[in-house]
Structures are given as structure tokens and as C-alpha cells.
Amino acid sequence: MPLIHLSKSEAIKNGIPKKTIQTILFLKSKYTLKQARDFLKKNGFLWMNYRLEGEHRRFQQYPPIIGAEYYAKKISDSITFIFQHY
């Protein structure tokens, strides 16, 4: 599935909050696909938009927004939230 980026005006039109968790990363060495999906489902996150990227399982929560600022916050040694703010 191609990665679709939205403009800021498209993000506003689609009701995407100005600050969101854009992606959640899981270390492949610590989480199987099933374990990662179970964590996401249990905690109310989206789990269907998934891809492998290097050492991580990446679950997109919102589309990336052109011109947004991004930062990461580790919530454990094997899970990282990527936030975006536009």
C-alpha cells in the first residue's frame, strides 16, 4: 500500500487533530506481529495499517501530514510512539 501524505488543509478537512500519534513502532526482536496487534487492540489503537521497516513493526495511526513536525517518545525498551504536530 503506498504511503499517502496529506496537506495541512486536507488534514483539517478530515478532522485530524493538530497533535496525534502518527505511528507506533515495535521492535521485531521483542514483539511478534500477533503480540503487537494484541497490544494495539487492547489499548484502543489502530492495528491494520502495518509494514515492516528495518528492525521495527510499524503501525500507522494517521496519515503523515506535509510540513508537520515529528518527534519520538519511547514508552518502553521496545515500543516507540511517533507524534506529529501541524
C-alpha positions in Angstrom: 0.0 0.0 0.0 1.5 3.4 -1.0 2.1 5.9 1.8 -0.3 8.8 1.3 0.7 12.2 2.7 -2.0 14.8 3.4 -1.6 18.6 3.2 -2.5 20.6 6.3 -5.8 21.7 4.7 -6.7 18.1 3.9 -5.9 17.1 7.5 -8.2 19.8 8.9 -10.9 18.9 6.4 -10.6 15.2 7.5 -10.8 16.2 11.2 -7.3 15.0 12.1 -6.2 16.6 15.4 -3.3 19.0 15.2 -1.3 16.8 17.5 -1.6 13.0 17.1 0.3 9.7 17.5 1.2 9.2 13.8 2.8 5.8 14.1 3.6 3.2 16.8 6.8 1.2 16.4 7.5 -2.2 17.9 10.9 -3.9 17.9 10.6 -7.1 15.8 13.0 -8.9 18.2 10.6 -8.3 21.1 7.1 -8.4 19.6 5.7 -10.8 17.1 3.0 -9.5 14.7 0.3 -11.1 16.8 1.7 -9.6 20.1 1.9 -6.1 18.6 -1.6 -6.3 17.2 -2.9 -7.6 20.5 -1.3 -4.7 22.4 -2.8 -2.2 19.9 -6.3 -3.7 20.1 -6.2 -3.8 23.9 -5.2 -0.2 24.1 -7.6 1.2 21.5 -5.1 1.9 18.7 -5.4 1.0 15.0 -3.7 -2.2 14.0 -4.5 -2.8 10.3 -2.1 -0.4 8.5 1.1 -2.3 9.1 4.5 -2.6 7.5 8.0 -3.8 8.3 10.7 -1.1 8.4 14.2 -2.1 9.4 14.1 -3.6 12.9 10.5 -2.4 13.6 6.9 -3.3 13.0 5.3 0.0 12.1 1.6 0.7 12.7 0.3 3.9 11.2 -2.4 5.6 13.2 -2.9 8.7 11.0 -1.5 9.6 7.6 1.6 11.8 7.6 0.9 15.4 7.1 3.2 17.5 4.8 5.0 20.1 6.8 4.3 18.6 10.2 6.8 18.3 12.9 7.6 14.9 14.3 9.1 13.6 17.5 9.5 10.2 19.1 8.8 9.1 22.7 9.8 5.7 23.9 7.2 4.2 26.2 9.3 1.1 26.8 12.5 -0.5 25.6 10.6 -2.0 22.7 7.7 0.4 21.9 8.0 3.9 20.5 5.3 6.4 19.7 5.9 8.8 16.8 3.9 12.1 17.3 3.1 14.6 14.6 2.1 18.2 15.1 1.0 20.5 12.3 
